[in-house]
Amino acid sequence: MRMCYLLRNPAHQRGERQLMTALTQHVELGVEFVERWKTRRLLGVAGFCAILSYATMIGWGAKTGDWATGSQIGQFHLAMFSLLFIAVAWSQNHEF
């Protein structure tokens, strides 16, 4: 909890070096910064991709009258979006 406070209020540590001294003297100590997933943003992007693929499906079917091909195109878009999401999630967990 103290680390969170110090990160939110850096002026509290102005001129003091105890934190950096403690981290550099002990090699086994470290600080890891973790960013949480932004669930609303993730759901918004996923929802937008789903709506876009369904709009493509309905637009193709309404324009050409070929609903089977429109469905296949929409499913292809959903598969590509899901592969992109997997690639982004995988790249967040692996160092290059």
N, C-alpha and C positions, 0 to 999 in steps of 0.2 A: 504494500500500500504506500510505503514511503517513496518508492520509485515512481509510482504514478503521480504522486503529489509533486515531486521534484520535476517531472517532465511537464506538468501543467503550469508550474510556477518556476521557471528557470531563474528569475531574478532573486529567488530565495538563496540560491547557491553562488551568487555573484562574488567573485574574488576568492572563493573557497575551492580547494582542490581535493578534498578527502575522497569524494566519490571516484574520481579518476585515479587517484593514488591507490585506492583499495582494488580497483579493477586491474590495474597494471602490475601490482605487486603479486597478486595471486593469479597464476595462469589458469587454474581450474575454475575461476569465477568468470562469468560472462553475462551479457545482457542480450536477450533475444527480443526483437520487436515483432509482434504478431498483429497483423491486420485482419479483422474479422470480415467475413463475407457480408456484403451489403445485400440483404435478402430482398428488399423492395426493388432495388435496381436489377437484381438478377431475375426476379419474377417479371418485372416489366419488360426486360429484353426477351425472355423466353415467351412471354405472352405476345409480344410484338411479332416475333418470328412465327409463332403458331397462326396468328391472325393473317400475316402476310402469305403463308402457305395456303391457308384456306381461301383467301381472296384470289390467289392464283388459280386454285382448283375451281372455284365457282366461276371466275372470269373466263377461263378456258372453256369450261363446259357450256356456259351461256353463249359464248361467241361462236364456237364451232359445233355445238350440239353433241360433241364426243365426250361424254362424262367419264368414261373409263380412262381415257388418256389424261384428262384434267386431274383425275384422282391420282394417277401415277406421277404426274409432274409435281403435285402437292406433296405426295409422300417422299419424292426425291428431295424436295426442298427441306422437309422436316429432317430427313436423314443427314443432309449436309449441315444444317444448323446444329444438330446434336453432335456431329463429329467436331464442329468448331468449339462447342462448349467443352467437350471432352479434352480437346487439345489445349485449351486455355487452362482448364483445371489441372491437367497433367503438368503443364509448364510451370504452374505455381508451386508444385511440390517437388520439382527436380531442378538441380543446378546444372547449368551448361558450362 
